[in-house]
Structure formats: structure tokens, C-alpha cells
Amino acid sequence: MLSEKQALARLATIRDGVTKTIRDEYEQKAAPCSKCLTPGACCLDAHFVNVRISRLEAVAINTVVDSLPLGRATEIRERIDRTITEFDLRPDAEDANKFACPLFEKGIGCLVHDLAKPIPCIVHACYGSAADLPPSAITETAELAIDRLNTQTYGRPQPLMPIPLAIRSNKLV
């Protein structure tokens, strides 16, 4: 068993490794976000975004949100709640659980980018062709390691949920 604090440190190591791999080996094949004609469209497109995260990843995100000034954290939590309601997010629905990410803010970007950005979001970029995409094994390997961390921390695998649900569910635990 691992303490949640130990698991969060290991989660950060996994995230940092994936980030380094993407930056070193793939990012140069993608259009930089700074030159995007529609900044944040990939994060705010409710027909596209369906990223699911585990309990431990939700704890990491909540830690970042909790570190913000109270008024700012409250604003973000209200946005998370509105997203859950607006997109009718449910833990048992697969296809219907697409949403505009409440952690993306126009003019700022991902609010948890440096400390808690989920693996699928780290890997995502605007690549020129399918041949330039990072292999799915990068995401799969990281997600398996995160699943093991969840099991070691909470005694069993944790279900993956859409980002807003996972964040909210974790805050209620």
C-alpha cells in the first residue's frame, strides 16, 4: 500500500516522463498551441472532449484548484458543477459523456497544465498527419501505471470518469 502523498509523487513522475517523451520526440511534429487560430478549441469542443481520469488524478487536480485563492477556486468549482449539469455527465454513460473542459480558460490555457494535466491531454496536439502521432502505447503504458498506483493507494482499481465528475466525486469523498 502507498499513502496518497506517495502516490501523488509517483503520479507526478509518470506525468513528467510522458511530458518529456512527447516534447523530445513528437511535439516538433505538431503545430504549437501558441500559433493556433482557435486557441482551446480542442479542449472546449463538447463533441470531442471525453477524457476520463482516475481518483488519484482527480486528487492531483483538486490539489491544484485548492491552492488557488478561495474566490478563484470557488469559480472553477462552480464551472465544474455547471459542466456536469450542462452535459448531463454520468459515471455509467460512455458515449454521452463528452464535455467542454472546465479546466481550460481562454487567454490562460489549462489551469492544471504544469502540475496535474491528465495523460491524454499531455499527448494531444495538432499533428500534421497520422504518421506523426505518438504511439498509443505511450498513453496505455502511463495509464496502466496510474491504475496500479490507484490500486496500491485505495486498495482496488478506481473507475475512470469524465474529468468534471472525477474532480467533483473526489471532492465529495
Secondary structure, 3 states (H helix, E strand, C coil): CCCHHHHHHHHHHHHHHHHHHHHHHCHHHEECHHHCCCCCHHHHCCCCCCCEECHHHHHHHHHHHHCCCHHHHHHHHHHHHHHHHHCCCCCCCCCCCCCCCCCEECCCEECCHHHHCCHHHHHCCEECCHHHCCCHHHHHHHHHHHHHHHHHHHCCCCCCEEHHHHHHHHHHC
